[in-house]
Amino acid sequence: MNITSFSSNPTAAGGQFHNRAGKPDKHDRFRPSRNKTIWLHENDQEVLRLVDRCRFLDSRQLRLMLGRGLNERAFLRRLQTLFHAEYLERPEQQRSRWWAKGAAQHYVYALGIEGHKLLYPELHKKGASTDWRLRNRRAQALYIDHRLAVAEVMLSFLLAGEMLNVQMVAWHEGNGFHRATGLPSAIDVPTQGGSIYVPLHPDAYFVLSTSDGRQDYFFLEVDRGTEPISRATWVRTSIRRKLAAYWQLYADRVNERAGIPSFRVLTVTTSGTRVENMRRLARAIDPKQRGSAMFLFTTVDRISLNDPPPSLMAPIWLPPIQDEPGRCLWTTAS
């Protein structure tokens, strides 16, 4: 796990790792040795469950979630052991992260085949082993980066909530979001040419709750700066199309029929410029030209697992309304 440098002149294989002595490392750090037999600890199973929950996590995120207070080197060695025993995988698609960024990166982990067998024994009785390996190998590098960014935000909310004695009672993504909420997979949005069904697929949907019965509902969008703010067509995805779908969800009261009395849409993006462009869009979507208060925006540098509380407690979230100060997602007042 102690990689300190790599060649600035990549070989045909995509680059060469060096060990601490500065000599080329002969080991392939993305292929397990397959000769490890280990006894699993309770903390190992927590690691596997968390990786499974988030799909991909890097070693830094795992350490900040499950290794706080533990010896860092020992925790990272344990991740390495789980990798070589095939309870975890290091997807080879992350090689590009190592060579492109000019310095050693944190390993990215996915659930390995042995970990999948442990968590889903019934599926493996039906021959799921091959399908799971292929699923990890087919994940694109951009998708992995996006999943890591979503995990950073969601886990920051989770830890910040624990510090406030606030519980995350729901966290859904993908098809699980539609099954859990009963919300449709698409919303009928009026346009100048009639109407169009716009997909409703948030990066995450979650609910924060307190012991006195207070519940707040949130949709999360994590923007990596690769999606256009707006397009001339509604057919292809854009930030404008996503905001319009949430606005119509609210305007048609679809959320209320699904048992969600009110909600906020959180967007985490890459820069202050994109935040301002999104705020301008949200103002335009609102017929009153003020921008709905349900939309809130911030930048990715303001949310970190290194310091989770500001994600909920600091006024880092900007509403669309011009000249409005930043807001906190959660205050102690009910």
N, C-alpha and C positions, 0 to 999 in steps of 0.2 A: 504493500500500500504506500510505500514511501518513495514516490516518484518526484524528483526534483527538477528534471529537465528532459527535453527531447530534441532531436536533431532539427535544426532549422533548414536542412536540405532533405526533405522527405524522400524516401526510397519509393520504388514502384509499389510497395505494399502500403504506402500511405504515411511513412515516417518511422523513426526508430527511437524507442525509449532508451534512456541511459540510466544506469544505477547510480548509487551515491558516489562511487569511485570515478564516475565519468565515463565508464566503459559501456558499450552497447549491451542492453539487457536481452538475453536470449529467450526469455519467457514471453509468451503471448498473453497479455494481461486481460484479454477478453474471451479466453477459452478456459474453462475449468479443467483442473487436473483429473477429475473424475475418480480419484483414488482416496477420497476422504470419507471416513465413517465417523460420525460425530453423535454425541448425545445432545439433544436440544434442551436449552434452558427456557424458563418462562419468558425471559426477556427476548429470546430468539423468536418465540411465537408472536410476541408483540410486534417485532420488526416485520415478520412476514405478513401479519394482518394489516399493518399500516401501509406497507408497499402495495398489497393487494387493493386496499381502499383507494389509494391515490394513483394506481397504475404504474407510475414511475416516480422515484425519489432519488435524490443524490445523497452522498454520504454525509454532507453537511446538514441537510434537512433531517436525516435520520438521527444524527447525533444531537441536534438541538431539540428534537422531540422526545427521544427516548434515552439519550446518553448524557443529559445534563447531570453534573455531579459525579460522573464516572470518569475514569482515566481515558482521555481521548484516544491515545494510541491503542490501548487495549480494545476499545469499542470498534475502532476501524479494523483491527486485526480480526475481530469476531465477524465483521461483515465479509472480510476476505475468506474466512473459513466457511461461512454459509454459501458464498459464491462457489468455492471449489467443491463443496458437497452438493451443488446444484439446487440448493434451496432458494438461492437468488441467482439472477442472471445479470450480466453486464452487457446490454445490447451493443452490438458492434457498430450500430449507426452513430454512436456517440464519438467514434474516432475523429470525425470532422471537428468536433468541439475542441479536441486536444490540439490538433494541428493548426486550426484557424486562429485560436486566441493567443498564441504566443507564450503560453505558460501552462503549467500543470493544472488540470481541472479536477473537480470532485467527480468520483465515479458515479455514474447513473446506474441505478438498480431497478430491475423488474422482478416479479415473482418467477422463480425457477420451477423446473418440472417437479422436483421433489417437494418444494413448497406448495405447489398446486395440488399435488397428491395428498399432502397433509391436510390442507384446508377444504378440499373438495373430493373426498374419497369416492363418493357415489358416481361422480362424473367419470372417474378413471376406470370404474368398472364397465363403463360404456365406451371406452377407447378414446378418451379425450387428450391423451398425451401428445400425439402428433399435432392436433389442432392448436394446442396451447403454445408449443414451440414455434409454429408458423406465425401465430398472432404476434408474438414478440419480435420476430425477425422482419415482419412486414411493416412495422411501425416506422414512419418516416422521421428523419431527424427534426424537422420543423414541428411535427406533432409531439415528439418527446419534449422539446423545449417548451411548447405550450402547456403540456401537462405539468411540467415542473413549475411554471409560473402560476398556474391555477392552484397547485398544492401549496405554494409559498403563501398565497393570500388566505386560503381556507384554513391552513394550519395556524397561521397568525391569529385569525379570528378565534379559533378553538382555544389556543393558549390564553389569549386576552380575556376570553369569556370566563375561563377558569379563575383568573385573577379577580374577576368581578363577581364571582359566584353566579355566573350566568351559564346555562347549559345549552349546548347545541343539540336540540332534540330531533332535528332532521337535517340530512345532508344528502341530496340526490343529484345525479347527473345522468345524461344519456337517456336511454329508454326507461331507466328506473325512475326518472323524474316524472314522466307521463303516467306511469303506473301508480306512483305514490300520490300524485296530486289530482289525477283525473283531468288535467288540463289538456286541451287539444294539441296535436303536433304542429298545427298551422293556424294562423289567424287571418281572417278575411279583412284586408286593409283597403279602404277606398283610395282610388287614384284618379287622375284626370281622365284616364281612358276607361274608367269603370271600377274594377276592383281586382285584387290579386291575392292569392293565398300565400302568406309569408311564413316560413318555418319558425316555430317557437322552440328553440333548442339552447337554453342558457348553458354557460359553462358550468354553473352550479346553482342550485336552489337550496337555501338553508333557512332554518328557523331557530331563533334564540329565545330562551324562555327562563323565567325566574320562578322561584318556589311560590310566589304570591299569585301566579297565574298570568302574568304579563307575557305576551308573545309578540315578537316582531318577525316579519317575513321579508326575505331578500332574494333577489335574482342577481347573479354575478356574471359579468362579462369581463374577460381579461384580453385586452387588445395588445398585440405584439407589434403594432405599427405596420403590418403587412396588408391590411385590409383598407380599401379606399373609404374615405369619409362619405362620399356620395358618388352615385353613378347616374348616367342618363336613363338607364333602364332599371326597372324593379325586378327583373328576372334574376340578375346576378347579385350576390351578397354585397352588402355595404353596411357601414355604421348607421346611415339613415334608415335603411330597411329594418335593422334590428330595433332601433328606437321607436319606429312607427308601429312595429308589432306589439311592443310593450304598451305603447300609448293606447292602441286599439283594445288590447286586453283589459285595460282599465276603463276606457270609455264605454265598452259594451258590457261592463260588469261581469265578464266571464269569470274573473277571479273569485267574485263573491259566490257564484253558483258552485264553485269548487271548494268552498269553505275557507277561502283566504280573504279576510275582511279588508285588508289593505297591504300594500307592499312597497318596497323601494328597489330600484334598479341601480346597482353599483357597477361602475365601469372603471377599471384600472388600466391606464394606458402608459405610453412610453415618454411623453413630453408634455410640457405646459402648453405648447402650441396645439397639440392634438386635443387637449382638454378644452381649450377655448373654442376650437372648431366644433367639438361635440356639444358644448353648451349652446353655441349658436344654433345648431341643428335642433336641439331640444326646445329652444324658444320658438322656433319656426313651426314645430309640430303642434304646439299648444295654440288653439284658436285665439286665446287671449294675448298671444305674443309675449308672454312672460316666462314661459317654461314651467313645466310641472315640477313640483317639489319632490316628486317621487324619483327623479333622476339625480344621481350624485356621481361626481367624477373626481378621480385623484390620479397621481402618477405612481408608477411602480416603485420608485425609490423611497416612497413614504411608508411602505409596508414591508416589514422584514421579520423573519423568525428570530433574528438576533435581538430584536426589541419589539415584541408583539403588542404591548398595550396601546400604542398610538393608533393602531388599526381601528380600534373601537372608541378610544377615549379622547383622541386628539382631534381638533377641528381641521382635519385635512381634506374633508369631502366638500367639494364645491357644487352648489346647485346651479341650475341654468340661469336663474334670475341675476341680472347684472348688478354689480356692486354689493351683492349679498356676501357676508363673511362665510368662511368655511364652517362646516358643521361636524359634530361628533355623531357617530352612529349609535352610541349608547350612552345614556346618562343615568345616574342613580335615581332620578325622579321618574316616576311611572307616568 
